């Protein structure tokens, strides 16, 4: 399968998945009713279900997945490490910590844009730290350990905020960000997050040629004219914006950013530049399908999307690490 065919296939699959998300739920809807609702020719009840509940939720899952998938592929190309990903390296946890901080102190109530701004600042801080560490150390294991330490510190700080929560409502909001979910998301939420996601993805796609050059090694890439400092800053900024906005939209969702690029990489000849778009499409598709599963599972309380993503992604992460263990020694 060529890269172009892969992109077309994933695009069609993503559209089908979003449509399926509108069809399926606690009460399935017929295809004709969903189509009528999408074109404004249905009953008010069907229009509310499709336009205010199911469609924005499916689009939110896809946008979050696309942001994390592209960020994961870009970070893997920058660090030349197939285990690099916003969740594994602590970027998602740090963004969640900053978002939780904004919720705890009530900053998010004064402006709807403050929550994504705080999440983005957290993601940028974590990604900048990792990029700085990557420039100073050669060991992949050490870099991953730094990410683990960053995740642990962020988790501990979030636990402290949860313990000090002033009321049950604040506690519930913070737990939602901690576990990750796209339930009850609206087009207004997408409207707030999308500019940051779009800006982050635009920066990442702008840096794609530099990511290809880095596969030759930093010295060779510099020799062909790549400005390494500018490349690192651009990838850090792009991944931080996209990851922070995804956290602001859905909370902490991990591992999808490592699984999707790993699946895509063999189809694009292991070129990180060509993996950005299909990784984004596949990660978005994975989260949409996972969210459909969350809604269809016969549980008394709906599972959180971040929990399901971790249950699927963590074993995949372990398998990837075991398959490539000789690369990291």
C-alpha positions as CSV (number, residue, x, y, z in Angstrom):
1,X,0.0,0.0,0.0
2,X,1.4,3.4,-1.0
3,X,1.4,6.4,1.4
4,X,-1.2,8.1,-0.8
5,X,-3.5,5.0,-0.8
6,X,-3.0,4.7,3.0
7,X,-4.1,8.3,3.5
8,X,-7.2,7.9,1.3
9,X,-8.1,4.6,3.0
10,X,-7.8,6.1,6.5
11,X,-9.7,9.2,5.5
12,X,-12.6,7.1,4.3
13,X,-12.5,5.0,7.4
14,X,-12.5,8.1,9.6
15,X,-15.6,9.4,7.9
16,X,-17.3,6.1,8.2
17,X,-16.4,5.9,11.9
18,X,-17.8,9.4,12.6
19,X,-21.0,8.4,10.8
20,X,-21.1,5.2,12.8
21,X,-20.8,7.2,16.0
22,X,-23.9,9.2,15.0
23,X,-25.8,5.9,14.3
24,X,-24.8,4.0,17.5
25,X,-25.4,4.7,21.1
26,X,-27.7,3.7,24.0
27,X,-30.5,4.0,21.4
28,X,-29.4,3.1,17.9
29,X,-30.7,5.3,15.1
30,X,-31.5,4.2,11.5
31,X,-29.2,5.4,8.8
32,X,-32.0,7.4,7.0
33,X,-32.8,9.3,10.2
34,X,-29.2,10.3,10.8
35,X,-28.8,11.5,7.2
36,X,-32.0,13.4,7.5
37,X,-30.8,15.0,10.8
38,X,-27.5,15.9,9.2
39,X,-29.3,17.8,6.4
40,X,-31.8,19.4,8.7
41,X,-34.8,17.4,7.4
42,X,-35.6,15.4,10.6
43,X,-37.6,15.8,13.7
44,X,-36.3,18.2,16.4
45,X,-35.4,15.2,18.7
46,X,-33.3,13.5,16.0
47,X,-31.5,16.8,15.2
48,X,-30.7,17.4,18.9
49,X,-29.3,13.8,19.3
50,X,-27.1,14.1,16.2
51,X,-26.0,17.7,16.2
52,X,-25.7,18.4,19.9
53,X,-24.7,15.1,21.4
54,X,-23.3,12.4,19.0
55,X,-21.6,14.4,16.2
56,X,-19.6,16.9,18.4
57,X,-18.6,14.0,20.6
58,X,-17.3,12.0,17.6
59,X,-15.5,15.0,16.1
60,X,-13.9,15.8,19.5
61,X,-12.6,12.2,19.7
62,X,-11.2,12.5,16.2
63,X,-9.6,15.9,16.7
64,X,-7.9,14.7,20.0
65,X,-6.6,11.6,18.3
66,X,-5.3,13.5,15.3
67,X,-3.5,16.0,17.6
68,X,-1.9,13.2,19.7
69,X,-1.1,11.0,16.7
70,X,0.7,13.8,14.8
71,X,2.5,15.0,17.9
72,X,3.7,11.5,18.6
73,X,5.0,11.0,15.1
74,X,6.8,14.4,15.2
75,X,8.4,13.7,18.6
76,X,9.5,10.3,17.5
77,X,11.1,11.9,14.4
78,X,12.7,14.7,16.5
79,X,14.1,12.4,19.2
80,X,14.7,9.5,16.8
81,X,13.0,7.3,19.4
82,X,10.0,5.1,18.5
83,X,8.9,5.2,22.1
84,X,8.5,9.0,22.2
85,X,4.9,10.2,22.6
86,X,3.2,13.0,24.6
87,X,1.7,10.5,27.1
88,X,4.8,8.4,27.6
89,X,7.1,11.3,28.0
90,X,4.9,13.1,30.6
91,X,3.7,15.9,28.3
92,X,0.0,14.9,28.6
93,X,0.3,14.6,32.4
94,X,1.9,18.0,32.7
95,X,-0.7,19.6,30.5
96,X,-3.4,17.9,32.7
97,X,-1.7,19.2,35.8
98,X,-1.8,22.8,34.5
99,X,-5.5,22.4,33.4
100,X,-6.3,20.9,36.8
101,X,-4.6,23.9,38.5
102,X,-6.8,26.3,36.4
103,X,-9.9,24.3,37.5
104,X,-8.8,24.2,41.1
105,X,-8.3,28.0,41.5
106,X,-11.3,28.8,39.3
107,X,-9.4,30.5,36.5
108,X,-11.3,28.6,33.9
109,X,-14.6,30.2,35.1
110,X,-13.5,33.7,34.2
111,X,-12.7,32.8,30.5
112,X,-13.3,29.7,28.4
113,X,-10.0,30.2,26.8
114,X,-8.0,30.1,30.0
115,X,-8.3,26.3,30.4
116,X,-6.8,25.5,27.0
117,X,-4.1,28.2,27.5
118,X,-3.1,26.6,30.8
119,X,-3.0,23.1,29.3
120,X,-0.9,24.4,26.4
121,X,1.5,26.1,28.7
122,X,1.9,22.8,30.6
123,X,2.5,20.9,27.4
124,X,5.0,23.4,26.1
125,X,6.9,23.4,29.4
126,X,7.2,19.6,29.5
127,X,8.1,19.3,25.8
128,X,10.8,22.0,26.1
129,X,12.3,20.2,29.1
130,X,12.4,16.9,27.1
131,X,13.9,18.6,24.0
132,X,16.5,20.2,26.2
133,X,17.3,16.9,27.8
134,X,17.5,15.2,24.4
135,X,20.2,17.6,23.3
136,X,22.4,16.8,26.3
137,X,22.0,13.0,26.7
138,X,22.5,10.2,24.3
139,X,20.7,7.4,26.2
140,X,17.1,6.7,25.2
141,X,16.5,4.9,28.5
142,X,17.5,8.1,30.4
143,X,15.1,10.2,28.3
144,X,12.3,7.8,29.0
145,X,13.1,7.8,32.7
146,X,12.9,11.6,32.7
147,X,9.5,11.3,31.1
148,X,8.4,8.8,33.7
149,X,9.7,11.1,36.5
150,X,7.8,14.0,34.9
151,X,4.6,12.0,34.7
152,X,5.0,10.8,38.3
153,X,5.6,14.4,39.6
154,X,2.6,15.7,37.7
155,X,0.4,12.8,39.0
156,X,1.5,13.5,42.5
157,X,0.8,17.2,42.2
158,X,-2.7,16.4,40.7
159,X,-3.3,14.0,43.6
160,X,-2.5,16.8,46.0
161,X,-5.0,19.1,44.3
162,X,-7.6,16.4,44.4
163,X,-7.0,15.9,48.1
164,X,-7.4,19.7,48.7
165,X,-10.5,20.1,46.4
166,X,-12.8,22.6,48.1
167,X,-16.0,20.9,47.1
168,X,-17.3,17.7,45.3
169,X,-18.1,19.6,42.1
170,X,-14.5,20.8,41.7
171,X,-13.3,17.3,42.5
172,X,-15.5,15.8,39.8
173,X,-14.3,18.3,37.2
174,X,-10.6,17.5,38.0
175,X,-11.2,13.7,38.0
176,X,-12.8,14.1,34.5
177,X,-9.6,15.7,33.2
178,X,-7.5,13.1,34.9
179,X,-9.3,10.2,33.3
180,X,-10.0,11.6,29.9
181,X,-13.4,11.8,28.2
182,X,-15.2,13.4,25.3
183,X,-18.6,12.9,26.8
184,X,-20.9,16.0,26.7
185,X,-18.5,17.9,24.4
186,X,-20.2,20.5,22.2
187,X,-19.3,22.5,19.1
188,X,-18.5,25.4,21.4
189,X,-15.8,23.3,23.0
190,X,-14.4,22.4,19.6
191,X,-14.5,26.0,18.6
192,X,-12.3,27.0,21.5
193,X,-9.8,24.1,21.1
194,X,-9.5,24.0,17.3
195,X,-7.5,27.1,16.7
196,X,-4.7,25.8,19.0
197,X,-4.9,22.3,17.4
198,X,-4.8,23.7,13.9
199,X,-1.9,26.0,14.8
200,X,0.1,23.1,16.3
201,X,-0.6,20.7,13.4
202,X,0.3,23.4,10.9
203,X,3.7,23.9,12.6
204,X,4.3,20.2,12.7
205,X,3.6,19.7,9.1
206,X,5.8,22.7,8.3
207,X,8.7,21.0,10.0
208,X,8.2,17.6,8.2
209,X,11.2,18.0,5.8
210,X,13.5,18.6,8.8
211,X,12.2,15.5,10.4
212,X,13.2,13.5,7.3
213,X,16.7,15.0,7.4
214,X,17.1,14.0,11.1
215,X,16.8,10.4,10.1
216,X,20.4,10.8,8.8
217,X,21.6,11.9,12.2
218,X,22.0,15.4,13.6
219,X,25.4,16.0,12.1
220,X,24.4,15.0,8.6
221,X,21.1,16.9,8.9
222,X,23.1,20.0,9.9
223,X,25.4,19.4,7.0
224,X,22.5,19.6,4.5
225,X,21.4,22.9,5.8
226,X,19.0,22.1,8.6
227,X,18.9,24.6,11.5
228,X,18.7,22.1,14.4
229,X,17.8,24.7,17.0
230,X,14.9,26.1,14.9
231,X,13.7,22.5,14.1
232,X,13.6,21.6,17.8
233,X,11.8,24.8,18.8
234,X,9.2,24.3,16.0
235,X,8.5,20.7,16.9
236,X,8.3,21.5,20.6
237,X,5.9,24.4,19.9
238,X,3.8,22.5,17.5
239,X,3.5,19.4,19.7
240,X,2.9,21.5,22.8
241,X,0.0,23.5,21.1
242,X,-1.6,20.3,19.7
243,X,-1.2,18.2,22.9
244,X,-2.3,21.1,25.2
245,X,-5.4,21.7,23.2
246,X,-6.3,18.0,23.1
247,X,-5.9,17.9,26.9
248,X,-8.1,21.0,27.3
249,X,-10.7,19.3,25.1
250,X,-10.7,15.7,26.4
251,X,-8.3,15.5,29.4
252,X,-5.5,13.0,29.7
253,X,-5.5,10.3,27.0
254,X,-2.3,8.4,26.6
255,X,-0.6,5.9,24.3
256,X,-2.6,6.5,21.1
257,X,0.3,8.8,20.0
258,X,2.8,5.9,20.1
259,X,0.6,3.1,18.7
260,X,-0.7,5.0,15.6
261,X,2.8,6.1,14.3
262,X,4.2,2.6,15.0
263,X,1.4,1.0,12.8
264,X,1.9,3.6,10.1
265,X,5.7,3.6,9.9
266,X,6.2,0.5,7.8
267,X,3.8,1.8,5.1
268,X,5.8,5.0,4.7
269,X,9.3,3.5,4.5
270,X,9.9,4.7,8.1
271,X,10.0,8.3,7.0
272,X,8.7,10.6,9.8
273,X,7.7,13.3,7.4
274,X,5.3,10.9,5.5
275,X,4.0,9.4,8.8
276,X,2.5,12.7,10.2
277,X,-0.7,12.7,8.2
278,X,-1.6,9.0,8.3
279,X,-0.6,8.9,12.0
280,X,-3.0,11.7,12.7
281,X,-5.8,10.0,10.7
282,X,-5.2,6.6,12.3
283,X,-5.1,8.0,15.9
284,X,-8.3,9.9,15.3
285,X,-9.9,6.8,13.9
286,X,-8.8,4.7,16.9
287,X,-10.3,7.2,19.4
288,X,-13.6,7.5,17.5
289,X,-13.9,3.7,17.5
290,X,-12.8,3.4,21.1
291,X,-15.4,6.0,22.1
292,X,-18.1,4.1,20.3
293,X,-17.1,1.0,22.3
294,X,-17.2,3.1,25.5
295,X,-20.9,4.0,24.7
296,X,-21.9,0.5,23.8
297,X,-20.3,-1.4,26.7
298,X,-23.0,-2.6,29.1
299,X,-21.7,-0.9,32.2
300,X,-23.7,0.9,34.8
301,X,-21.3,3.9,34.6
302,X,-19.8,4.9,31.3
303,X,-16.1,4.2,31.2
304,X,-13.7,7.1,30.5
305,X,-12.1,7.2,27.1
306,X,-8.6,7.7,28.6
307,X,-9.0,4.6,30.7
308,X,-9.9,2.5,27.6
309,X,-7.1,4.0,25.6
310,X,-4.6,3.1,28.3
311,X,-5.9,-0.4,28.6
312,X,-5.4,-0.9,24.9
313,X,-2.3,1.2,24.5
314,X,-0.2,0.1,27.4
315,X,0.1,-3.5,26.3
316,X,0.9,-2.3,22.8
317,X,3.6,0.0,24.3
318,X,5.1,-2.9,26.2
319,X,5.1,-5.1,23.0
320,X,6.8,-2.3,21.0
321,X,9.5,-1.9,23.6
322,X,10.1,-5.6,23.7
323,X,10.3,-5.9,20.0
324,X,12.9,-3.1,19.8
325,X,14.8,-3.8,22.9
326,X,18.1,-4.1,21.1
327,X,17.7,-0.6,19.7
328,X,17.6,0.8,23.2
329,X,20.5,-1.0,24.9
